[in-house]
Amino acid sequence: MNNYQRYLQADFGCTFAEYLGIDVPRYEHRAWERPPMWRMASDRATGRWGPTKKEAKASYKAKLK
């Protein structure tokens, strides 16, 4: 039996990534600013605010290095 099958049978109430212990980054959004600003964050790093998701991702990846 593989990890995914164990995850499905266990029914922990979490995502598969959480079950595996993976820290999935999330996008944060400031819609009230003009232009709207984005950044990526996780427990390992937090990127800078930027006007596009692409810039936010690049900043986050640079912080990880």
KAKA-V446778 format. One record per residue. N is the residue number from 1. RES is the residue in three letters. SS is DSSP state (A for helix, B for strand, O for the rest). Layout:
n res ss
N RES SS
N RES SS
This chain:
n res ss
1 MET O
2 ASN O
3 ASN A
4 TYR A
5 GLN A
6 ARG A
7 TYR A
8 LEU A
9 GLN A
10 ALA A
11 ASP O
12 PHE O
13 GLY O
14 CYS O
15 THR O
16 PHE A
17 ALA A
18 GLU A
19 TYR A
20 LEU A
21 GLY O
22 ILE O
23 ASP O
24 VAL O
25 PRO O
26 ARG B
27 TYR B
28 GLU B
29 HIS B
30 ARG B
31 ALA O
32 TRP O
33 GLU O
34 ARG O
35 PRO O
36 PRO O
37 MET B
38 TRP B
39 ARG B
40 MET B
41 ALA B
42 SER O
43 ASP O
44 ARG O
45 ALA O
46 THR B
47 GLY O
48 ARG O
49 TRP O
50 GLY B
51 PRO O
52 THR O
53 LYS A
54 LYS A
55 GLU A
56 ALA A
57 LYS A
58 ALA A
59 SER A
60 TYR A
61 LYS A
62 ALA A
63 LYS A
64 LEU A
65 LYS O
